[in-house]
């Protein structure tokens, strides 16, 4: 229960670290999900495999890196093939990028091709017992055995290295047998003969056919076909909605035109409203009444002048003068009453 809890707590960050391993390095092969990965690279014309083992406490503890075949290098333990003194491992912290650490190690070996320790390399013994079969998959057995010992519940790095050394001991009778392959990753490889393995290594067409027949590849092809069908269905659905989208666009354009017309009409009505507001302003009406009363008084004076000059008779004079005087009096009365009301409103507002 404790181990499962540790794995669960670090699962998300563990996946992030594995993603960096795949981003910064090529030829990364997943041997055991979330715990074991192999990185193939070439140096000095030789093929090497860097195995990355992620313990239960990773990334709180540094990963275990194994190189096969074993080489002569200051970073590597010559007896176990474990990379111990690489700068990225010596300075490792939970915030380190696993992909960058592995990338720096591989670049070191690529720039300075190391010398292989033939006498201590379990790969060399197994290659000799397998009639020098030159296939990169045969080199997977050592990392897989280490991963199995990790999965069996060992709790310390010392016990892991002890189990690993026992499995590669020269006195182990299983050392001279053909290495077992991971059947979950290569289900058809164990059934091939020696000639077929050689053909698989040399014949690219045969290799491609073999890969296509693998269940993992077939499953990926099926998933790819399913995704293609989904994309096609989504594309058809989008095409079917195109007509509706065009109609909505046209309707939106009509609504914009209508809104523009209504806005112009609203501006015109607003101008008219402002004009009427000025016309019917009480103070403006009072000024108009004053002007009208003054005009009526002017008419009265004109009628008097006409009468005195003998241009009109008495009857016409009385009629015209009386009418003009009446208008003048009414307008003055209205102007005076409106002025009084405005004064009262002004006082009330002041209060």
DRENLO-475587 format. One line per field, with one value per residue (C-alpha): residue number from 1; residue in one letter; x, y, z. Coordinates in steps of 0.25 Angstrom, whole numbers, padded with zeros to 4 digits. Layout:
N
resi = (NUM, ...)
resn = (A, ...)
px = (X, ...)
py = (Y, ...)
pz = (Z, ...)
This chain:
351
resi = (1, 2, 3, 4, 5, 6, 7, 8, 9, 10, 11, 12, 13, 14, 15, 16, 17, 18, 19, 20, 21, 22, 23, 24, 25, 26, 27, 28, 29, 30, 31, 32, 33, 34, 35, 36, 37, 38, 39, 40, 41, 42, 43, 44, 45, 46, 47, 48, 49, 50, 51, 52, 53, 54, 55, 56, 57, 58, 59, 60, 61, 62, 63, 64, 65, 66, 67, 68, 69, 70, 71, 72, 73, 74, 75, 76, 77, 78, 79, 80, 81, 82, 83, 84, 85, 86, 87, 88, 89, 90, 91, 92, 93, 94, 95, 96, 97, 98, 99, 100, 101, 102, 103, 104, 105, 106, 107, 108, 109, 110, 111, 112, 113, 114, 115, 116, 117, 118, 119, 120, 121, 122, 123, 124, 125, 126, 127, 128, 129, 130, 131, 132, 133, 134, 135, 136, 137, 138, 139, 140, 141, 142, 143, 144, 145, 146, 147, 148, 149, 150, 151, 152, 153, 154, 155, 156, 157, 158, 159, 160, 161, 162, 163, 164, 165, 166, 167, 168, 169, 170, 171, 172, 173, 174, 175, 176, 177, 178, 179, 180, 181, 182, 183, 184, 185, 186, 187, 188, 189, 190, 191, 192, 193, 194, 195, 196, 197, 198, 199, 200, 201, 202, 203, 204, 205, 206, 207, 208, 209, 210, 211, 212, 213, 214, 215, 216, 217, 218, 219, 220, 221, 222, 223, 224, 225, 226, 227, 228, 229, 230, 231, 232, 233, 234, 235, 236, 237, 238, 239, 240, 241, 242, 243, 244, 245, 246, 247, 248, 249, 250, 251, 252, 253, 254, 255, 256, 257, 258, 259, 260, 261, 262, 263, 264, 265, 266, 267, 268, 269, 270, 271, 272, 273, 274, 275, 276, 277, 278, 279, 280, 281, 282, 283, 284, 285, 286, 287, 288, 289, 290, 291, 292, 293, 294, 295, 296, 297, 298, 299, 300, 301, 302, 303, 304, 305, 306, 307, 308, 309, 310, 311, 312, 313, 314, 315, 316, 317, 318, 319, 320, 321, 322, 323, 324, 325, 326, 327, 328, 329, 330, 331, 332, 333, 334, 335, 336, 337, 338, 339, 340, 341, 342, 343, 344, 345, 346, 347, 348, 349, 350, 351)
resn = (X, X, X, X, X, X, X, X, X, X, X, X, X, X, X, X, X, X, X, X, X, X, X, X, X, X, X, X, X, X, X, X, X, X, X, X, X, X, X, X, X, X, X, X, X, X, X, X, X, X, X, X, X, X, X, X, X, X, X, X, X, X, X, X, X, X, X, X, X, X, X, X, X, X, X, X, X, X, X, X, X, X, X, X, X, X, X, X, X, X, X, X, X, X, X, X, X, X, X, X, X, X, X, X, X, X, X, X, X, X, X, X, X, X, X, X, X, X, X, X, X, X, X, X, X, X, X, X, X, X, X, X, X, X, X, X, X, X, X, X, X, X, X, X, X, X, X, X, X, X, X, X, X, X, X, X, X, X, X, X, X, X, X, X, X, X, X, X, X, X, X, X, X, X, X, X, X, X, X, X, X, X, X, X, X, X, X, X, X, X, X, X, X, X, X, X, X, X, X, X, X, X, X, X, X, X, X, X, X, X, X, X, X, X, X, X, X, X, X, X, X, X, X, X, X, X, X, X, X, X, X, X, X, X, X, X, X, X, X, X, X, X, X, X, X, X, X, X, X, X, X, X, X, X, X, X, X, X, X, X, X, X, X, X, X, X, X, X, X, X, X, X, X, X, X, X, X, X, X, X, X, X, X, X, X, X, X, X, X, X, X, X, X, X, X, X, X, X, X, X, X, X, X, X, X, X, X, X, X, X, X, X, X, X, X, X, X, X, X, X, X, X, X, X, X, X, X, X, X, X, X, X, X, X, X, X, X, X, X, X, X, X, X, X, X, X, X, X, X, X, X)
px = (0000, 0012, 0018, 0005, 0003, 0017, 0015, 0001, 0007, 0018, 0010, 0008, 0022, 0027, 0020, 0025, 0039, 0037, 0032, 0045, 0052, 0044, 0046, 0061, 0065, 0062, 0060, 0053, 0046, 0037, 0040, 0031, 0021, 0026, 0038, 0047, 0052, 0063, 0070, 0077, 0089, 0102, 0116, 0129, 0121, 0115, 0101, 0099, 0086, 0084, 0074, 0067, 0061, 0051, 0050, 0037, 0042, 0046, 0047, 0050, 0062, 0071, 0068, 0077, 0084, 0091, 0099, 0101, 0111, 0119, 0130, 0143, 0139, 0141, 0126, 0123, 0124, 0132, 0126, 0111, 0110, 0103, 0106, 0109, 0118, 0111, 0110, 0095, 0093, 0103, 0095, 0082, 0070, 0055, 0054, 0065, 0060, 0062, 0062, 0074, 0082, 0081, 0084, 0096, 0101, 0099, 0105, 0118, 0119, 0116, 0127, 0137, 0135, 0138, 0145, 0137, 0141, 0139, 0143, 0133, 0122, 0110, 0106, 0119, 0116, 0102, 0106, 0116, 0106, 0096, 0105, 0108, 0093, 0094, 0080, 0078, 0066, 0075, 0082, 0069, 0070, 0079, 0071, 0058, 0064, 0067, 0053, 0047, 0056, 0051, 0036, 0038, 0038, 0053, 0054, 0069, 0079, 0089, 0080, 0076, 0091, 0093, 0081, 0086, 0100, 0095, 0087, 0100, 0109, 0118, 0114, 0100, 0096, 0085, 0095, 0099, 0084, 0078, 0072, 0057, 0050, 0038, 0026, 0017, 0025, 0030, 0020, 0025, 0040, 0042, 0036, 0046, 0058, 0072, 0071, 0059, 0065, 0077, 0067, 0060, 0073, 0077, 0065, 0057, 0045, 0044, 0046, 0035, 0025, 0029, 0026, 0013, 0008, 0011, -0002, 0003, 0005, -0009, -0015, -0009, -0013, -0028, -0027, -0022, -0033, -0043, -0037, -0038, -0053, -0055, -0048, -0056, -0069, -0066, -0063, -0076, -0083, -0076, -0080, -0094, -0094, -0088, -0102, -0108, -0095, -0097, -0112, -0108, -0097, -0107, -0117, -0107, -0103, -0118, -0119, -0107, -0113, -0126, -0119, -0111, -0124, -0131, -0119, -0119, -0134, -0132, -0122, -0132, -0143, -0133, -0129, -0144, -0147, -0135, -0141, -0155, -0149, -0143, -0156, -0165, -0155, -0163, -0152, -0153, -0168, -0167, -0157, -0167, -0178, -0170, -0167, -0182, -0187, -0176, -0181, -0196, -0192, -0185, -0198, -0206, -0196, -0197, -0212, -0212, -0202, -0211, -0224, -0216, -0212, -0226, -0223, -0234, -0247, -0252, -0259, -0247, -0238, -0246, -0247, -0232, -0227, -0236, -0232, -0217, -0218, -0226, -0214, -0204, -0211, -0213, -0199, -0194, -0203, -0198, -0184, -0185, -0193, -0182, -0171, -0178, -0179, -0164, -0160, -0168, -0161, -0148, -0151, -0156, -0143, -0134, -0141)
py = (0000, 0010, 0007, 0010, 0023, 0027, 0024, 0031, 0044, 0045, 0040, 0053, 0059, 0045, 0046, 0060, 0055, 0043, 0054, 0061, 0048, 0046, 0061, 0063, 0049, 0040, 0025, 0024, 0011, 0008, -0005, -0004, 0007, 0018, 0010, 0006, 0012, 0009, 0020, 0014, 0022, 0020, 0024, 0020, 0011, 0003, 0002, 0005, 0004, 0014, 0008, 0017, 0011, 0020, 0015, 0016, 0029, 0036, 0048, 0050, 0040, 0040, 0030, 0018, 0018, 0006, 0005, -0007, -0012, -0007, 0003, 0008, 0022, 0030, 0032, 0017, 0006, -0005, -0016, -0013, -0003, 0007, 0022, 0028, 0040, 0048, 0062, 0062, 0051, 0056, 0069, 0063, 0069, 0067, 0079, 0073, 0070, 0055, 0057, 0067, 0058, 0046, 0055, 0061, 0047, 0042, 0054, 0051, 0037, 0041, 0052, 0043, 0028, 0020, 0007, -0006, -0015, -0028, -0037, -0031, -0029, -0039, -0034, -0040, -0054, -0054, -0050, -0061, -0071, -0067, -0068, -0053, -0050, -0035, -0030, -0018, -0025, -0036, -0026, -0023, -0035, -0028, -0016, -0025, -0034, -0021, -0016, -0029, -0029, -0015, -0019, -0031, -0022, -0019, -0007, -0003, 0000, -0009, -0021, -0017, -0017, -0031, -0037, -0031, -0036, -0050, -0051, -0047, -0056, -0065, -0077, -0075, -0086, -0077, -0067, -0076, -0078, -0068, -0056, -0056, -0044, -0036, -0043, -0031, -0022, -0032, -0044, -0050, -0048, -0060, -0069, -0066, -0075, -0070, -0068, -0060, -0051, -0049, -0046, -0037, -0029, -0028, -0028, -0014, -0019, -0032, -0023, -0013, -0025, -0031, -0017, -0016, -0030, -0026, -0025, -0012, -0006, -0011, -0005, 0008, 0007, 0004, 0016, 0025, 0020, 0023, 0037, 0039, 0035, 0045, 0056, 0053, 0053, 0066, 0072, 0067, 0073, 0086, 0086, 0083, 0095, 0105, 0108, 0111, 0120, 0128, 0130, 0135, 0144, 0150, 0152, 0159, 0168, 0172, 0175, 0183, 0191, 0193, 0197, 0208, 0213, 0214, 0221, 0231, 0233, 0234, 0245, 0253, 0252, 0256, 0269, 0272, 0270, 0279, 0290, 0288, 0289, 0302, 0307, 0304, 0308, 0317, 0328, 0328, 0329, 0341, 0348, 0345, 0351, 0363, 0365, 0362, 0373, 0383, 0380, 0382, 0396, 0400, 0397, 0405, 0417, 0415, 0415, 0428, 0435, 0430, 0437, 0450, 0451, 0449, 0436, 0428, 0432, 0431, 0418, 0411, 0417, 0413, 0399, 0397, 0404, 0396, 0383, 0386, 0391, 0379, 0370, 0378, 0377, 0362, 0359, 0368, 0361, 0348, 0352, 0358, 0345, 0336, 0344, 0343, 0328, 0327, 0335, 0326, 0314, 0320, 0323, 0309, 0303, 0312, 0308)
pz = (0000, 0003, -0010, -0018, -0010, -0014, -0029, -0029, -0022, -0033, -0045, -0051, -0049, -0054, -0067, -0069, -0067, -0077, -0087, -0086, -0088, -0101, -0106, -0104, -0109, -0121, -0122, -0108, -0106, -0095, -0088, -0076, -0075, -0065, -0060, -0071, -0084, -0094, -0103, -0115, -0120, -0128, -0125, -0133, -0142, -0131, -0125, -0111, -0102, -0090, -0081, -0072, -0059, -0051, -0036, -0028, -0021, -0035, -0037, -0022, -0024, -0037, -0048, -0050, -0064, -0070, -0082, -0091, -0095, -0083, -0087, -0081, -0076, -0063, -0061, -0062, -0052, -0060, -0053, -0054, -0066, -0057, -0060, -0046, -0048, -0059, -0056, -0058, -0048, -0038, -0038, -0039, -0032, -0033, -0042, -0052, -0066, -0069, -0084, -0083, -0073, -0083, -0095, -0089, -0086, -0100, -0106, -0097, -0103, -0117, -0117, -0111, -0115, -0103, -0102, -0100, -0088, -0095, -0083, -0074, -0084, -0083, -0097, -0103, -0096, -0101, -0115, -0115, -0110, -0121, -0133, -0133, -0137, -0140, -0136, -0126, -0119, -0114, -0105, -0097, -0087, -0077, -0075, -0074, -0064, -0055, -0057, -0053, -0040, -0037, -0039, -0030, -0018, -0015, -0006, -0007, -0018, -0012, -0013, -0028, -0032, -0025, -0032, -0045, -0043, -0040, -0053, -0061, -0053, -0061, -0053, -0056, -0066, -0072, -0077, -0089, -0094, -0103, -0096, -0094, -0101, -0096, -0102, -0099, -0108, -0119, -0119, -0132, -0130, -0121, -0132, -0142, -0146, -0147, -0162, -0161, -0150, -0160, -0171, -0161, -0159, -0173, -0182, -0180, -0187, -0178, -0166, -0171, -0173, -0159, -0153, -0160, -0155, -0140, -0132, -0126, -0140, -0145, -0132, -0136, -0150, -0145, -0136, -0147, -0157, -0145, -0144, -0159, -0159, -0148, -0155, -0167, -0160, -0153, -0167, -0173, -0161, -0163, -0177, -0174, -0165, -0175, -0181, -0168, -0165, -0178, -0175, -0161, -0167, -0177, -0166, -0157, -0169, -0171, -0156, -0156, -0168, -0160, -0148, -0156, -0162, -0148, -0143, -0154, -0151, -0136, -0139, -0147, -0137, -0126, -0134, -0136, -0121, -0117, -0127, -0121, -0107, -0110, -0117, -0105, -0094, -0084, -0085, -0100, -0100, -0091, -0100, -0112, -0104, -0101, -0116, -0120, -0110, -0115, -0129, -0125, -0118, -0131, -0139, -0130, -0132, -0147, -0147, -0139, -0149, -0161, -0154, -0151, -0165, -0170, -0177, -0170, -0164, -0150, -0151, -0157, -0147, -0135, -0141, -0144, -0132, -0122, -0128, -0127, -0113, -0109, -0115, -0108, -0094, -0095, -0099, -0088, -0078, -0082, -0082, -0068, -0063, -0069, -0063, -0049, -0051, -0055, -0043, -0033, -0039, -0038, -0023, -0021, -0027, -0019, -0006)
